[in-house]
Amino acid sequence: MDPNTFWTLIADARSTVADPSDSAAVARAASALLATRPPAEIVAAQQVLWDLLALSYRNPLWAAAYLINGGCSDDGFDYFRGWLLAQGRGVFESALADPDSLAALPAVVRAAESGQEFECELTLNIAWDAHLAATDMKLPEDAFTIRYPELDPDWDFDFDDSAELSARLPRLSALFAA
C-alpha cells in the first residue's frame, strides 16, 4: 500500500458514513474496508499510517492542536493527528502547509463556541483492527517503524504564550481567544 491508496481508503470510508465529521465512524469504516484486502496490504497500511503521522509531527501543528483542544499532551497530539487523518487528504495536507488554515473548517469554528475537542485514537488502530478482523491475529511485531523528525526549534516556546501564538496562528488564536 502506498499513501495514495491509503488516502483513497480514507475517502471511501468518509463516503460510507452518515456523518463524515465523525472521525471514529470514519476510522471504523476504514478498518472494515481495509479488512477486505489481502493481509500483506493491511500490514503495509500500518507503515503508511505511521509515516503520515510522522510527517505531521510538527510544532506548528502541535501549537494549533493546543489552541483548538485547550491544551495538548504527547498522546493528545497523536490523537489529534488521528482526527486530522480522518478528515481526509485535503484537510490534512492544508493543515500541514498552514496549521492556521484549520480556522476555516466549520467544525473547528463550532468547537470554538462549544469547547469540543478533536481527537481520534481509533484512527491510529485502522490497520491493527483490520488485520485482527481479517486474520484473527494481531499485526506482526515488526509491521512498522516510527521515525519522528526533530521538532522545529523556532517553535520551541510555551504554547500558553498567547501573544506568540497570536503572531504565529492569528486566525486560530482569534477563534479560541479566552
Summary of the structure (lengths in Angstrom):
residues: 178
radius of gyration: 16.5
end to end distance: 43.6
largest distance: 51.7
contacts: 557
relative contact order: 0.19
helix: 69%
strand: 0%
